[in-house]
Amino acid sequence: MTAYLHAWLSLGVMWLHVIAGVAWIGASFYFIWLDNHLREPPEWKQALGIKGDLWAIHGGGFYEVAKYRLGPPQMPTELHWFKWEAYTTWLSGMALLTLVYYLGSTGYLIDPAKVVLAPWTAAAIGLGSIAAGLAIYETLLRSPLARHGALFGIVLYLVLVAFAWGLFQVFSGRGAFIHVGAIIGTIMVGNVFLGIMPAQRLLVRTVERGATPGPEVARRAAEAKLRSTHNNYLTLPIILIMISNHTPLLYSRPDGWLILAALGFITALARHYFNLRHRNINRPVYLIAPGLLTLALIGVLLPQVPSESGATGQGAAARDIASDAQIRQIVATRCLSCHSAHPGNPQFQAPPAGLAFDTLAELRLHRDAVLQATVQTHYMPLGNVTQMTEAERAALGEWLRQQTPK
Ligand code: HEC
């Protein structure tokens, strides 16, 4: 019953998290687009203090957008802030992290082949690294490094890669990926909470008083701009990291942290291309390079399939292929507690990933996915809770390669 409610709760929080994330990043993309498309307004608007003008048509109506140099002559009665999208995304994300990784199946986070951790120790390491990531970022931002845009980017990137490496040593690949994502998300929401909102509050207060903005307003505004630029570069990487949880081939290898580093680099570079293009600078190299790097990554990750048994002629016959009965036995002891129409493992209400291996026909049907998850990588059995041996993996692999998926 608890697992059943847990599944519904996770679903609800995940739904909220995705909606809030879409609203946050969508608004962020929209305002970047706005800023980059503002044109010089006619003189009568400039006289009102408007520095940028934009017209758009959407949903059957015309929109006129005006950006003020500082602020309107008097405060509007209603001013929209755009902060709850960010806060809701983070709060629901932390709730989801807790539900799925700290309270859910331990196999998502803990990999006994790396380090045997008690669930609460794993949660403490996870939360501790998120807090440490934020603290390091905030320290860097207050250092002289913050004045050197590109260098700051490189240092921040290396810090995140170091986290990826460290987390990969203690957590399952999937758990390490999600924690790097959580560190980035926390840095991003910290930028909103600790820098962008305070700067905006100060600006609003200054405009309300009708005062001319002093150096403090300018300093805060510059810091907010810097933080928002960092967030901008992090948007594409974080979305990829969050959805990568559905692509085990990325994280279920020992060098998964390197793959994560490559993906972060590729996606941030692609973001750079679009940032330049918004400013009417077209540098295709920043799009071609990520494209080529992605192709290289696809090549590097190509599974090393041992020569097909059939190809060696009589060698295949000489090698012992496990019998159907032996395979049925392996699957029954190592997989069926989860991957059954009625899983015995109380953490699962339905076969995980929709895969039930109650009959060999079902195993054949998903031949390639099983090879990938169990033989080429060690993603399955999840956290190897059922203690599958190397010999069993090899036997399953040999047998599967003899089958044709039907
Ligand atoms: C402790 C429970 C558990 C055991 C035991 C287990 N699995 Fe899984 N399996 C899961 C879960 C949970 C998922 C979904 C993972 C995800 O969402 O990334 C999954 C997903 C899969 C997938 C799909 C992976 C993909 O590409 O998305 C395959 C294939 C798979 N399991 C095969 C197996 C095989 C074969 C065994 C036995 C050798 C096995 N599993 C044992 C829990 C288990």
Residues whose N, C-alpha, C, O or C-beta is under 5 A from the ligand:
A	BS01	HEC	N245 H246 P248 R334 C335 C338 P352 A353 A369 V370 A373 T374 M380 P381 L382 V385 T386
